[in-house]
């Protein structure tokens, strides 16, 4: 029997506007769509895939839980390591991304900045 966990293979993010969120991921992360249908778009982030799924298709996956309101609160953050946070912030801003914070030096020795995708999911870049 293999040890568990060995890594995260997929993250599914629910979105009200699949077209806008898919456009955001293509433009901001510079990734091609690796799979899509009417309810989802999948992006490959190295060893992890991110599946953007419409909120109308989400209940099938999570019932009896319900999809939360993206405007209500943030409950997660996804971090991507970059070589230069300041340069990446300049690039993101040039692409029309509004930073939530940063770039800033954190007390634990990491420089970070964060932004939100159209579905309300928070992404952090860090070095």
Secondary structure, DSSP 4 states (H G I P E B T S, - for coil): ---S-----EEEEEES-HHHHHHHHHHHH---EEEE-SSEEEEEETTEEEEEEEHHHHHHHHTTS-PPPTTT----EEEEE-S-HHHHHHHHHHTTPPEEEEEEE-TTS-EEEEEE-TTS-EEEEE-
